[in-house]
Amino acid sequence: MTFRILVVCTANLCRSPLVAALLAHDLDPTGGGRPVAVSSAGINALSGERACPEMAQLVAAHWLPVARLAEHRAVQLTLEQVAVADLILTADRRARSEVLKMAPLAAPHTFTVREAAALVTRTDPRTCGASTEDRLWSCVATMHAHRGLTDLPRTRHVLALPTALRPLSIHDHDLPDAHQRDLAPHRVVLRLATSAAGRLGASLSACVTSGVG
């Protein structure tokens, strides 16, 4: 059985394909077919569009192992995708809200990426079950159980240079959208995404590998 992770943002061009690519690499770095599938979709996607070229250039410049980003094509989010997902990660709280409007019963396994990265530290893959799927499901259940018990600041300021000498107010649950009017530079989005996806990927990968050997 395959454990399915779905990453959602607005247009499925920048944030969600980046996070999906990072998680896919962490969970199956050799492409050996581990029982975890990572996909992405957009709430308002133009199907078939390529990934954001500016983000792709930044990824290449930082030598990040996400070659699949170059092959990405945008996909419109559907209820079927939400229904079959075992873990849904959204770029921000707005996307999480849109997902839950489609499928309210998905709430226990729907988180923003940065929220999940904070909550996953409460899990222990050694005590989560015998099979990979059981460990991952238990991990998600533990994350949900600790909502409200993990102290997360509401906003923080990120100085975006050299775009403008102004602080960006970013909610600690959100990956900001570099394509919105109040621009968060792509490099800020990349830094926040790689940090959150790295923490989350490492913990989920531990669930995958803890039963191996």
C-alpha positions as YAML, in Angstrom:
chain: A
units: angstrom
residues:
- id: 1
  name: MET
  ca: [0.00, 0.00, 0.00]
- id: 2
  name: THR
  ca: [1.27, 3.48, -0.85]
- id: 3
  name: PHE
  ca: [1.24, 6.36, 1.62]
- id: 4
  name: ARG
  ca: [0.19, 9.46, -0.35]
- id: 5
  name: ILE
  ca: [1.38, 12.98, 0.42]
- id: 6
  name: LEU
  ca: [-0.29, 15.88, -1.38]
- id: 7
  name: VAL
  ca: [1.20, 19.39, -1.36]
- id: 8
  name: VAL
  ca: [-1.12, 22.27, -2.25]
- id: 9
  name: CYS
  ca: [-0.62, 25.95, -3.06]
- id: 10
  name: THR
  ca: [-2.47, 28.48, -5.22]
- id: 11
  name: ALA
  ca: [-1.23, 27.96, -8.78]
- id: 12
  name: ASN
  ca: [0.97, 24.85, -8.37]
- id: 13
  name: LEU
  ca: [3.86, 26.69, -10.01]
- id: 14
  name: CYS
  ca: [6.22, 27.66, -7.20]
- id: 15
  name: ARG
  ca: [5.70, 26.63, -3.60]
- id: 16
  name: SER
  ca: [3.91, 23.29, -3.79]
- id: 17
  name: PRO
  ca: [6.08, 21.75, -6.56]
- id: 18
  name: LEU
  ca: [9.21, 22.88, -4.70]
- id: 19
  name: VAL
  ca: [8.12, 21.34, -1.39]
- id: 20
  name: ALA
  ca: [6.91, 18.18, -3.14]
- id: 21
  name: ALA
  ca: [10.25, 17.79, -4.90]
- id: 22
  name: LEU
  ca: [12.21, 18.28, -1.68]
- id: 23
  name: LEU
  ca: [10.08, 15.77, 0.22]
- id: 24
  name: ALA
  ca: [10.21, 13.23, -2.59]
- id: 25
  name: HIS
  ca: [14.00, 13.38, -2.56]
- id: 26
  name: ASP
  ca: [14.20, 12.97, 1.21]
- id: 27
  name: LEU
  ca: [11.74, 10.09, 1.28]
- id: 28
  name: ASP
  ca: [13.16, 8.20, -1.70]
- id: 29
  name: PRO
  ca: [16.58, 9.68, -2.57]
- id: 30
  name: THR
  ca: [17.64, 6.81, -4.85]
- id: 31
  name: GLY
  ca: [14.30, 6.36, -6.59]
- id: 32
  name: GLY
  ca: [14.15, 2.86, -5.20]
- id: 33
  name: GLY
  ca: [10.40, 2.75, -5.02]
- id: 34
  name: ARG
  ca: [9.69, 3.22, -1.33]
- id: 35
  name: PRO
  ca: [5.96, 3.05, -0.57]
- id: 36
  name: VAL
  ca: [5.49, 6.83, -0.38]
- id: 37
  name: ALA
  ca: [4.14, 8.96, -3.24]
- id: 38
  name: VAL
  ca: [4.44, 12.75, -3.20]
- id: 39
  name: SER
  ca: [2.38, 14.90, -5.55]
- id: 40
  name: SER
  ca: [1.26, 18.52, -5.75]
- id: 41
  name: ALA
  ca: [-1.68, 20.53, -7.03]
- id: 42
  name: GLY
  ca: [-3.04, 24.07, -7.11]
- id: 43
  name: ILE
  ca: [-6.33, 25.56, -5.99]
- id: 44
  name: ASN
  ca: [-6.39, 27.83, -9.05]
- id: 45
  name: ALA
  ca: [-3.95, 26.10, -11.38]
- id: 46
  name: LEU
  ca: [-3.63, 26.39, -15.13]
- id: 47
  name: SER
  ca: [-3.06, 22.75, -15.96]
- id: 48
  name: GLY
  ca: [0.11, 22.08, -17.90]
- id: 49
  name: GLU
  ca: [1.97, 25.26, -16.92]
- id: 50
  name: ARG
  ca: [5.67, 24.86, -16.12]
- id: 51
  name: ALA
  ca: [7.15, 25.60, -12.72]
- id: 52
  name: CYS
  ca: [8.08, 29.17, -11.87]
- id: 53
  name: PRO
  ca: [11.30, 29.92, -13.82]
- id: 54
  name: GLU
  ca: [12.69, 32.25, -11.14]
- id: 55
  name: MET
  ca: [12.33, 29.59, -8.47]
- id: 56
  name: ALA
  ca: [13.80, 26.98, -10.79]
- id: 57
  name: GLN
  ca: [16.85, 29.20, -11.33]
- id: 58
  name: LEU
  ca: [17.29, 29.72, -7.61]
- id: 59
  name: VAL
  ca: [17.02, 25.98, -6.99]
- id: 60
  name: ALA
  ca: [19.67, 25.30, -9.62]
- id: 61
  name: ALA
  ca: [21.95, 28.02, -8.19]
- id: 62
  name: HIS
  ca: [21.73, 26.43, -4.74]
- id: 63
  name: TRP
  ca: [22.43, 22.92, -6.11]
- id: 64
  name: LEU
  ca: [19.30, 21.53, -4.53]
- id: 65
  name: PRO
  ca: [18.51, 17.92, -5.49]
- id: 66
  name: VAL
  ca: [15.11, 18.59, -7.04]
- id: 67
  name: ALA
  ca: [15.55, 17.74, -10.72]
- id: 68
  name: ARG
  ca: [11.88, 16.83, -10.96]
- id: 69
  name: LEU
  ca: [11.05, 20.53, -10.65]
- id: 70
  name: ALA
  ca: [12.18, 21.01, -14.26]
- id: 71
  name: GLU
  ca: [9.68, 18.38, -15.38]
- id: 72
  name: HIS
  ca: [6.80, 19.78, -13.35]
- id: 73
  name: ARG
  ca: [3.48, 20.67, -14.96]
- id: 74
  name: ALA
  ca: [0.73, 22.38, -12.98]
- id: 75
  name: VAL
  ca: [-2.28, 20.32, -11.89]
- id: 76
  name: GLN
  ca: [-5.66, 21.61, -10.70]
- id: 77
  name: LEU
  ca: [-6.64, 20.34, -7.27]
- id: 78
  name: THR
  ca: [-9.54, 17.88, -7.28]
- id: 79
  name: LEU
  ca: [-11.68, 16.33, -4.58]
- id: 80
  name: GLU
  ca: [-10.40, 12.90, -5.63]
- id: 81
  name: GLN
  ca: [-6.81, 13.93, -4.87]
- id: 82
  name: VAL
  ca: [-7.82, 15.18, -1.46]
- id: 83
  name: ALA
  ca: [-9.86, 12.06, -0.74]
- id: 84
  name: VAL
  ca: [-7.00, 9.62, -1.36]
- id: 85
  name: ALA
  ca: [-4.26, 11.62, 0.38]
- id: 86
  name: ASP
  ca: [-2.95, 10.37, 3.72]
- id: 87
  name: LEU
  ca: [-1.14, 13.65, 4.50]
- id: 88
  name: ILE
  ca: [-2.04, 17.01, 2.97]
- id: 89
  name: LEU
  ca: [0.45, 19.86, 3.26]
- id: 90
  name: THR
  ca: [-0.54, 23.35, 2.19]
- id: 91
  name: ALA
  ca: [1.67, 26.35, 1.50]
- id: 92
  name: ASP
  ca: [-0.35, 28.61, 3.79]
- id: 93
  name: ARG
  ca: [-3.45, 28.86, 5.94]
- id: 94
  name: ARG
  ca: [-5.59, 30.09, 3.05]
- id: 95
  name: ALA
  ca: [-4.84, 26.98, 1.01]
- id: 96
  name: ARG
  ca: [-5.52, 24.82, 4.06]
- id: 97
  name: SER
  ca: [-8.89, 26.50, 4.43]
- id: 98
  name: GLU
  ca: [-9.72, 25.89, 0.76]
- id: 99
  name: VAL
  ca: [-8.83, 22.22, 1.05]
- id: 100
  name: LEU
  ca: [-11.04, 21.82, 4.10]
- id: 101
  name: LYS
  ca: [-13.94, 23.54, 2.37]
- id: 102
  name: MET
  ca: [-13.71, 20.77, -0.23]
- id: 103
  name: ALA
  ca: [-13.32, 17.98, 2.31]
- id: 104
  name: PRO
  ca: [-13.94, 18.88, 5.99]
- id: 105
  name: LEU
  ca: [-13.18, 15.33, 7.11]
- id: 106
  name: ALA
  ca: [-9.59, 15.78, 5.91]
- id: 107
  name: ALA
  ca: [-8.86, 18.14, 8.83]
- id: 108
  name: PRO
  ca: [-6.96, 15.60, 11.00]
- id: 109
  name: HIS
  ca: [-4.34, 15.06, 8.30]
- id: 110
  name: THR
  ca: [-4.17, 18.53, 6.74]
- id: 111
  name: PHE
  ca: [-1.48, 20.98, 7.86]
- id: 112
  name: THR
  ca: [0.46, 23.87, 6.46]
- id: 113
  name: VAL
  ca: [4.03, 22.83, 5.62]
- id: 114
  name: ARG
  ca: [5.59, 24.98, 8.32]
- id: 115
  name: GLU
  ca: [2.99, 23.92, 10.89]
- id: 116
  name: ALA
  ca: [3.75, 20.27, 10.12]
- id: 117
  name: ALA
  ca: [7.50, 20.88, 10.39]
- id: 118
  name: ALA
  ca: [6.99, 22.14, 13.95]
- id: 119
  name: LEU
  ca: [4.56, 19.42, 14.98]
- id: 120
  name: VAL
  ca: [6.53, 16.50, 13.54]
- id: 121
  name: THR
  ca: [9.21, 16.97, 16.19]
- id: 122
  name: ARG
  ca: [6.73, 15.49, 18.69]
- id: 123
  name: THR
  ca: [6.74, 12.12, 16.92]
- id: 124
  name: ASP
  ca: [8.95, 9.08, 17.53]
- id: 125
  name: PRO
  ca: [9.27, 6.68, 14.57]
- id: 126
  name: ARG
  ca: [10.53, 3.88, 16.81]
- id: 127
  name: THR
  ca: [7.15, 3.52, 18.50]
- id: 128
  name: CYS
  ca: [4.84, 4.17, 15.59]
- id: 129
  name: GLY
  ca: [4.07, 0.70, 14.23]
- id: 130
  name: ALA
  ca: [5.47, -2.28, 12.38]
- id: 131
  name: SER
  ca: [4.89, -1.25, 8.76]
- id: 132
  name: THR
  ca: [5.94, 1.90, 6.94]
- id: 133
  name: GLU
  ca: [2.31, 2.91, 6.47]
- id: 134
  name: ASP
  ca: [1.48, 2.35, 10.14]
- id: 135
  name: ARG
  ca: [4.45, 4.46, 11.25]
- id: 136
  name: LEU
  ca: [3.54, 7.29, 8.89]
- id: 137
  name: TRP
  ca: [-0.15, 7.21, 9.83]
- id: 138
  name: SER
  ca: [0.81, 7.22, 13.51]
- id: 139
  name: CYS
  ca: [3.15, 10.14, 12.89]
- id: 140
  name: VAL
  ca: [0.32, 12.15, 11.30]
- id: 141
  name: ALA
  ca: [-2.06, 11.25, 14.14]
- id: 142
  name: THR
  ca: [0.51, 12.43, 16.71]
- id: 143
  name: MET
  ca: [0.99, 15.69, 14.82]
- id: 144
  name: HIS
  ca: [-2.75, 16.29, 14.86]
- id: 145
  name: ALA
  ca: [-2.97, 15.44, 18.57]
- id: 146
  name: HIS
  ca: [-0.40, 18.12, 19.37]
- id: 147
  name: ARG
  ca: [-2.11, 20.97, 17.56]
- id: 148
  name: GLY
  ca: [-2.53, 23.80, 20.01]
- id: 149
  name: LEU
  ca: [0.03, 22.27, 22.35]
- id: 150
  name: THR
  ca: [3.05, 23.42, 20.32]
- id: 151
  name: ASP
  ca: [3.84, 27.09, 20.85]
- id: 152
  name: LEU
  ca: [4.21, 28.84, 17.48]
- id: 153
  name: PRO
  ca: [4.58, 32.62, 17.25]
- id: 154
  name: ARG
  ca: [1.96, 34.32, 15.11]
- id: 155
  name: THR
  ca: [4.31, 36.37, 12.94]
- id: 156
  name: ARG
  ca: [7.95, 37.09, 12.48]
- id: 157
  name: HIS
  ca: [9.85, 39.67, 10.49]
- id: 158
  name: VAL
  ca: [12.15, 38.68, 7.66]
- id: 159
  name: LEU
  ca: [14.34, 41.41, 6.20]
- id: 160
  name: ALA
  ca: [14.19, 41.12, 2.43]
- id: 161
  name: LEU
  ca: [17.27, 42.62, 0.82]
- id: 162
  name: PRO
  ca: [17.89, 44.26, -1.58]
- id: 163
  name: THR
  ca: [14.28, 44.44, -2.84]
- id: 164
  name: ALA
  ca: [13.24, 47.01, -0.27]
- id: 165
  name: LEU
  ca: [14.46, 47.92, 3.14]
- id: 166
  name: ARG
  ca: [11.30, 46.77, 4.80]
- id: 167
  name: PRO
  ca: [10.47, 43.85, 7.07]
- id: 168
  name: LEU
  ca: [8.03, 41.24, 5.84]
- id: 169
  name: SER
  ca: [5.42, 40.09, 8.33]
- id: 170
  name: ILE
  ca: [5.11, 36.36, 7.76]
- id: 171
  name: HIS
  ca: [2.84, 34.15, 9.82]
- id: 172
  name: ASP
  ca: [4.82, 31.26, 11.24]
- id: 173
  name: HIS
  ca: [2.46, 28.75, 9.64]
- id: 174
  name: ASP
  ca: [2.78, 30.19, 6.13]
- id: 175
  name: LEU
  ca: [5.07, 30.04, 3.14]
- id: 176
  name: PRO
  ca: [4.51, 33.46, 1.56]
- id: 177
  name: ASP
  ca: [3.56, 33.69, -2.09]
- id: 178
  name: ALA
  ca: [6.20, 35.46, -4.18]
- id: 179
  name: HIS
  ca: [3.61, 36.08, -6.89]
- id: 180
  name: GLN
  ca: [1.19, 38.12, -4.80]
- id: 181
  name: ARG
  ca: [1.06, 41.92, -4.75]
- id: 182
  name: ASP
  ca: [2.96, 42.23, -1.45]
- id: 183
  name: LEU
  ca: [5.95, 40.39, -2.79]
- id: 184
  name: ALA
  ca: [8.05, 38.10, -0.65]
- id: 185
  name: PRO
  ca: [11.24, 37.55, -2.67]
- id: 186
  name: HIS
  ca: [11.66, 34.09, -4.11]
- id: 187
  name: ARG
  ca: [14.85, 33.61, -2.12]
- id: 188
  name: VAL
  ca: [12.93, 34.14, 1.13]
- id: 189
  name: VAL
  ca: [10.30, 31.62, 0.02]
- id: 190
  name: LEU
  ca: [13.06, 29.17, -0.93]
- id: 191
  name: ARG
  ca: [14.80, 29.53, 2.42]
- id: 192
  name: LEU
  ca: [11.61, 29.00, 4.42]
- id: 193
  name: ALA
  ca: [10.53, 26.10, 2.21]
- id: 194
  name: THR
  ca: [13.83, 24.24, 2.36]
- id: 195
  name: SER
  ca: [14.01, 24.65, 6.13]
- id: 196
  name: ALA
  ca: [10.48, 23.35, 6.74]
- id: 197
  name: ALA
  ca: [10.63, 20.60, 4.13]
- id: 198
  name: GLY
  ca: [14.02, 19.51, 5.42]
- id: 199
  name: ARG
  ca: [12.78, 19.06, 8.98]
- id: 200
  name: LEU
  ca: [9.60, 17.37, 7.86]
- id: 201
  name: GLY
  ca: [11.36, 15.15, 5.33]
- id: 202
  name: ALA
  ca: [13.94, 14.00, 7.85]
- id: 203
  name: SER
  ca: [11.29, 12.95, 10.37]
- id: 204
  name: LEU
  ca: [9.07, 11.24, 7.81]
- id: 205
  name: SER
  ca: [12.08, 9.51, 6.31]
- id: 206
  name: ALA
  ca: [12.92, 8.15, 9.76]
- id: 207
  name: CYS
  ca: [9.45, 6.59, 9.83]
- id: 208
  name: VAL
  ca: [10.14, 5.00, 6.45]
- id: 209
  name: THR
  ca: [13.57, 3.64, 7.32]
- id: 210
  name: SER
  ca: [13.13, 2.71, 11.00]
- id: 211
  name: GLY
  ca: [11.78, -0.72, 10.04]
- id: 212
  name: VAL
  ca: [14.54, -1.43, 7.51]
- id: 213
  name: GLY
  ca: [17.49, -3.63, 8.34]
...
